[in-house]
Structures are given as C-alpha cells and as structure tokens.
Amino acid sequence: MSGEINDGGPAYPFQEHDGNGGGYMTFPGMTLRDYFAAAAMQGLCASFSGPCLDDAFVTEVVSRALDVADAMLAARERKDESK
C-alpha cells in the first residue's frame, strides 16, 4: 500500500470566469471522501441517543465515518475494475 489516501477526487468541482478576461478559475470543492464521510457522520450521529459532544464520541464517529467513506471509495474502484 502506498500510504496515500484515495480521496475520490472532487465531489462538486466548478469553474468560474475571473471577470477580467483572464479565463476561468477552477475550484475543486470538497473531496468525494469528505462528502461520503459527512453523510456517514450524519447517520451515525442521528442514530445515537446519548450526548454527542463528548470528545471520545466525536473521535469515534469521525473515525468510523472515514472508514465508511474509504469502504465506499474502495467499492467504487472494484466496480470500475470489473467493467
């Protein structure tokens, strides 16, 4: 394993004209990994009935959300490779 994290690339990239005739500026936006992790965190927090601001809880949710995001990206890669 190379140690690099697959971030899936930009989730919502966009280009905007610079307004000065110089062309377009590209903004990558958040990564697909961040998008997947945010969705996973939302579900994890919504399903928990205890206090959500405890440091240990937050650390665990973030770790699990990133695990879910990484698993989703890995599944996408496997699907792409099987085509």
ZADO-1210 file (C-alpha; in nm, 4 decimals, padded with zeros to 6 digits):
<atoms>
<atom x="00.0000" y="00.0000" z="00.0000" code="MET" pos="1"/>
<atom x="00.1394" y="00.3383" z="-00.0957" code="SER" pos="2"/>
<atom x="00.0174" y="00.5211" z="00.2157" code="GLY" pos="3"/>
<atom x="-00.1764" y="00.7695" z="00.0084" code="GLU" pos="4"/>
<atom x="-00.5428" y="00.8135" z="00.0904" code="ILE" pos="5"/>
<atom x="-00.7815" y="00.7826" z="-00.2010" code="ASN" pos="6"/>
<atom x="-00.9953" y="01.0942" z="-00.1689" code="ASP" pos="7"/>
<atom x="-01.2067" y="01.0110" z="-00.4751" code="GLY" pos="8"/>
<atom x="-01.1295" y="01.3439" z="-00.6382" code="GLY" pos="9"/>
<atom x="-01.3511" y="01.6496" z="-00.6207" code="PRO" pos="10"/>
<atom x="-01.7184" y="01.5966" z="-00.5348" code="ALA" pos="11"/>
<atom x="-01.8502" y="01.9259" z="-00.6712" code="TYR" pos="12"/>
<atom x="-01.5858" y="02.0994" z="-00.8823" code="PRO" pos="13"/>
<atom x="-01.6781" y="02.4156" z="-01.0636" code="PHE" pos="14"/>
<atom x="-01.5215" y="02.6809" z="-01.2808" code="GLN" pos="15"/>
<atom x="-01.5859" y="03.0491" z="-01.2556" code="GLU" pos="16"/>
<atom x="-01.4887" y="03.3195" z="-01.5029" code="HIS" pos="17"/>
<atom x="-01.2426" y="03.5564" z="-01.3413" code="ASP" pos="18"/>
<atom x="-01.4264" y="03.8605" z="-01.4796" code="GLY" pos="19"/>
<atom x="-01.1080" y="04.0192" z="-01.6112" code="ASN" pos="20"/>
<atom x="-01.0757" y="03.8389" z="-01.9416" code="GLY" pos="21"/>
<atom x="-00.8152" y="03.6063" z="-01.7978" code="GLY" pos="22"/>
<atom x="-01.0127" y="03.2877" z="-01.8313" code="GLY" pos="23"/>
<atom x="-01.1589" y="03.0586" z="-01.5738" code="TYR" pos="24"/>
<atom x="-01.0597" y="02.9714" z="-01.2200" code="MET" pos="25"/>
<atom x="-01.1213" y="02.6141" z="-01.1079" code="THR" pos="26"/>
<atom x="-01.2404" y="02.5376" z="-00.7563" code="PHE" pos="27"/>
<atom x="-01.2238" y="02.1698" z="-00.6646" code="PRO" pos="28"/>
<atom x="-01.4676" y="02.1862" z="-00.3732" code="GLY" pos="29"/>
<atom x="-01.4722" y="01.9099" z="-00.1153" code="MET" pos="30"/>
<atom x="-01.3432" y="01.5653" z="-00.1955" code="THR" pos="31"/>
<atom x="-01.5714" y="01.2718" z="-00.2564" code="LEU" pos="32"/>
<atom x="-01.4222" y="01.1124" z="00.0570" code="ARG" pos="33"/>
<atom x="-01.5266" y="01.4168" z="00.2625" code="ASP" pos="34"/>
<atom x="-01.8753" y="01.4027" z="00.1113" code="TYR" pos="35"/>
<atom x="-01.9148" y="01.0322" z="00.1911" code="PHE" pos="36"/>
<atom x="-01.7770" y="01.0818" z="00.5434" code="ALA" pos="37"/>
<atom x="-02.0142" y="01.3724" z="00.6107" code="ALA" pos="38"/>
<atom x="-02.3118" y="01.1604" z="00.5055" code="ALA" pos="39"/>
<atom x="-02.1932" y="00.8736" z="00.7260" code="ALA" pos="40"/>
<atom x="-02.1402" y="01.1085" z="01.0226" code="MET" pos="41"/>
<atom x="-02.4899" y="01.2445" z="00.9854" code="GLN" pos="42"/>
<atom x="-02.6347" y="00.8937" z="01.0067" code="GLY" pos="43"/>
<atom x="-02.4106" y="00.7898" z="01.2946" code="LEU" pos="44"/>
<atom x="-02.4996" y="01.0985" z="01.4991" code="CYS" pos="45"/>
<atom x="-02.8708" y="01.0659" z="01.4233" code="ALA" pos="46"/>
<atom x="-02.8758" y="00.7032" z="01.5377" code="SER" pos="47"/>
<atom x="-02.7053" y="00.7731" z="01.8709" code="PHE" pos="48"/>
<atom x="-02.9258" y="00.8508" z="02.1705" code="SER" pos="49"/>
<atom x="-02.6588" y="00.9834" z="02.4077" code="GLY" pos="50"/>
<atom x="-02.4640" y="01.3098" z="02.4288" code="PRO" pos="51"/>
<atom x="-02.2913" y="01.3863" z="02.1007" code="CYS" pos="52"/>
<atom x="-02.0423" y="01.6487" z="02.2132" code="LEU" pos="53"/>
<atom x="-01.8218" y="01.4218" z="02.4233" code="ASP" pos="54"/>
<atom x="-01.4634" y="01.4162" z="02.2853" code="ASP" pos="55"/>
<atom x="-01.4470" y="01.0366" z="02.2815" code="ALA" pos="56"/>
<atom x="-01.7771" y="01.0150" z="02.0939" code="PHE" pos="57"/>
<atom x="-01.6671" y="01.2697" z="01.8348" code="VAL" pos="58"/>
<atom x="-01.3338" y="01.0936" z="01.7813" code="THR" pos="59"/>
<atom x="-01.5081" y="00.7579" z="01.7360" code="GLU" pos="60"/>
<atom x="-01.7710" y="00.8965" z="01.4967" code="VAL" pos="61"/>
<atom x="-01.5093" y="01.0683" z="01.2822" code="VAL" pos="62"/>
<atom x="-01.3005" y="00.7515" z="01.2664" code="SER" pos="63"/>
<atom x="-01.5998" y="00.5357" z="01.1733" code="ARG" pos="64"/>
<atom x="-01.7271" y="00.7881" z="00.9189" code="ALA" pos="65"/>
<atom x="-01.3893" y="00.7915" z="00.7446" code="LEU" pos="66"/>
<atom x="-01.3851" y="00.4103" z="00.7485" code="ASP" pos="67"/>
<atom x="-01.7268" y="00.4117" z="00.5777" code="VAL" pos="68"/>
<atom x="-01.6071" y="00.6672" z="00.3216" code="ALA" pos="69"/>
<atom x="-01.2937" y="00.4642" z="00.2467" code="ASP" pos="70"/>
<atom x="-01.5034" y="00.1481" z="00.2076" code="ALA" pos="71"/>
<atom x="-01.7350" y="00.3284" z="-00.0344" code="MET" pos="72"/>
<atom x="-01.4413" y="00.4513" z="-00.2432" code="LEU" pos="73"/>
<atom x="-01.2874" y="00.1024" z="-00.2443" code="ALA" pos="74"/>
<atom x="-01.6178" y="-00.0461" z="-00.3617" code="ALA" pos="75"/>
<atom x="-01.6314" y="00.2088" z="-00.6442" code="ARG" pos="76"/>
<atom x="-01.2786" y="00.1110" z="-00.7513" code="GLU" pos="77"/>
<atom x="-01.3656" y="-00.2603" z="-00.7505" code="ARG" pos="78"/>
<atom x="-01.6770" y="-00.1913" z="-00.9569" code="LYS" pos="79"/>
<atom x="-01.4759" y="00.0164" z="-01.2073" code="ASP" pos="80"/>
<atom x="-01.2109" y="-00.2554" z="-01.2356" code="GLU" pos="81"/>
<atom x="-01.4708" y="-00.5227" z="-01.3101" code="SER" pos="82"/>
<atom x="-01.6001" y="-00.3388" z="-01.6181" code="LYS" pos="83"/>
</atoms>
